[in-house]
């Protein structure tokens, strides 16, 4: 960046000469981050912008901008505003890219959800022919035209290998919303392997890998992200959702005339006189 001061034509001399005023205004905000004066440009008849080199760490190529102003006929300049702005050679953040365009093959992990885009050209209804000769020519599916085919032992060994990493027991499959056997990106194998294995055709999933029908990942063709304002995996936590229940005090039993209340809350009958005790039936009072 050039540190040579450049003054545009058309700037009122009163405004162009206010370099030190603009610098003092910046130093009140940032005492150690103001460098050389880079120039002044006119905003209109009453305002101009002075630019200074920014020497703050991490702000290479940035500039301080201070707007000074003076009404027509005034001989006094005031500071309107200041800002830190990127210059022509400034180091700035790259342009924002939406998340669905930043995701790349291999980014998908266990528990992640990646639905297909609307009107994904890679998916068509199942009743539409896809033009794949392997689908339309049944003879090739059963091995006609090839000198040799895999034996039963060869198929079993291959199935055991494929079932390990891309089977229903994988961590990715356990966290998936559905299985490959129900996915639009699943390309079934031919012959005896067709019922259990196929190839993933989704670049965001297990692209090009032989997967079991019970395997799955978050990029399933029927994946839908949860609705709501929370994250894709967790709903918002309401820390005010506490139910307060009022507990009523115990109601004491009614006390008859002459009775008293024991420690356990029960009624104690009154003491009998000698005549009442003699007239009472045996065992009436204990």
N, C-alpha and C positions, 0 to 999 in steps of 0.2 A: 504494500500500500504506500502510495506517495504521501509524504508529509508536507508537500508544498501547498500553501494556502492559495485557493482558487476562488476568486470573487466573480460571480456572474454579472453581466451587464444589466443595468436597470435597477440595481439595488440602491436605495436611498443612502447617501453617505452616512447619515445619522445612524441608520441600522447596521451598515457594513462596519462601522467603527466600534460597534458594541462587543468586540471580541472578549475583552476582559470581564465585562459584565456577565456574559454567557458562561465564561469559565468559572467565575466565582459561584454562580448558581449551581454548576455541576459539582464543584468541590464541596459544597455544603451537603450534597447527597453521597458522594463517593470521593473521599479525600485522596485516594491513591490510584484510581483507575482512569484518570483523564490524561491523554497524551497531547500530541501536537494538534494545532488548529488546521483543519483540512480545507476550509473554505466556507463561503456563505452563498446562499441562493435566495432569490426573491419569491415570496409567496403571493404578495400583492403590493399595493402602494403603501400599506401600513404595517406589513410584517415581513420578516426574513428569518431564515433558518441557518444557524451556524453549526458546523459539523466539526467534531473533535475525534481524534483517534482513541479507541477504547483499549486500555492496557490491562484489562482484567484477565486473570488466568482462565483459559477455556473459551475466550471470546475473540479469537484471532479473526481479524478482518471486520469486526463490528465497529460501529461509530456511534458516538453520542450526538444527538440532535437537540439543539436548544432554539426555540422560537422566541424571537424578540419582537416587540411591537411599539409603534408610536403613531399617534393620530396625526393627520395632516396639519402642519403648522406647529406641532409640538417640538420642543427641544430636549425632551426627556424620554429615554427608552426604558421600557419595562420588560420583564421576562414573563412570557405567557405559559410555556410548558417545556418539558424536556423528556427525552426518551432514548433508549438504547436500541439501535436498529442495525440489521445486517447490511454490510457494505457489498460492493460488487464481488469481492473475493472472500466473503465471510464463510466460515465453517458453520453450516446449518444442518438441521436434521433432514433426512430424506423425505420425499413426499409420502403422505400417508397412503397405505395400501390396505384395503379391507381385509379382514382376517381370512375370509374364504379364498382370497387370492394369494395369501401368504402361505397357506398350508401346502406342503410338498410331500411326495411319496416318502414314507418312512416316518412321518411325524405322528402317526396315529399310535396311541398307546392303550393299554387296558383301561376300559371304562370311558374312553373318549367316544363322542358321538359326532358323526360327520354325514349328514343327510345329503343326497344328491341335489344338485341345483334344480330349480324349476325348469321343466321342459328339457331335461338333460338329453342331448342328442345321442348319448350312448345307450339309452334305454328306449325300448319300443314295447307296445302291448304284445303279450305272448302269442296272440293269434296272427301276428304279422310275420311273414317269411323274412328271414334276415339275409338270404342270399348266400349262406355258407354251404358250399357243396357237400361238406361232411354231414350236414343235417339232412340234406335232400337226397343224398345217395346212400341208401341203407346198406348196399352191398359192401361199401368200404368199412362200415361199422362192424361187420362180422368178419372182417379180415380177408375177404375175397380179393385176389390180385396180388397178395404178398406171399413171398416164398416161405416165410416162417412167422410164427406168432408166439407170444409168451405162453409157457406152460402154466399149469395150476400152481406149481411150486414158485415159479417166477413171479406170478401175480400176487401170491401171498407174501413173498418177501418185500415186494414193492409196497404193498398195502401197509405192512408193519412200519416201514420207514416213513411213509406219508402220514400215518396216523399219529406219530409222536409229536412233531412240532405243530402241525396244523390239524389237530383233532379236537374233539369236544372237551378234553381235559386241559387244554392250554389256558393260561391266565386270560388271554385276549377273548377266548370263547366264553369263559365263565362270566365276563363282564359285558358281553355283547347283548344287544336287544333282541336279536333273532339269529337264525342259523343260515349257513351258506346254501343249504338245500332249498331255501325259500327266497333267495336273493336274485335279483335280476341280473347281477354281474356274474353269476355262477354259470360256467360252461361245462356241462356234464361230459365225462369221458365216454368212450365207446365200449361196447362189449360188456364183459362181466363186471368191470369196474364202474359202470355207469350208475349203479344203484347207490354207491357209497362215496365216489370221488368225482371231482371235477377241477377245473382250473379257474382261479379268480381272474376276472377281467377288469378289476377296478384298480387304477393306478394308485389310489389312496389307501387301498387295502393290501392284501397279500398278492399283489399283481404278478401274474405269471407262475404262481406257485400252485401245486396240486394240493387241494384242501378237501377235508372230509365234509360230508353234508351236515354234520353236527358241529362243525367249526363255525365261527362267526366273529365279526368285528364291528366297531362303531360306524363303519362306512357302508352298512347294509342299505340296500336300495329303498327300503321302506322306513328308514330311520327318520324320526321327527323329533326336533328339539322341544323340550318342555316349554310351555308358555308361562308368562309371568315376568315379574321384574327382577327375580333373583338370578343366580348364575345358572348355567345349563345343567348342572348336576345337583345343586342344593337349593331348596326353597328358602325364602327369607325367614329369619328367626325373629319371632315377636317376643321380646323380653317383657312386655307388659301383659301377656296373656296369662294372668294368674287369677284363678277363681277364689274369691274370698267367701268362706262359708261361716256364717254366724252360728255359734253354739249357744242354745238357750240353757239357762241354769236349771238344775233338777227341781221338779215340783214336789214339795213336801206333801205327805199324806195328811188328810184332815184329822184333827185331834178332837176327840170327844171330851165332853166336860169331865174334868177330874183326871184325865190321862196325861202322861208326860211323854217326852220323846227320848229314846235311847240314842247311844252314840252312832248306831248304824242307821238311824232315821226311822226305826219302827216305833209304833205306839206301845207304851207300857200302861197296862190297866192300873187303876187306883188301888191302894191297899184296902183290904177288907177289915171291917170292925169285927170284934169277937163274935157277936151275934150273927153277922153275915157269914163268917167263916164256918160256924157250926151248922148253919142252914144250907151251906153250899154242898153239892154233891161231891163225893170223893173224886179226886183227879181233875176237878174243874180248873183249879189254879195250881201252878207248880212254882 
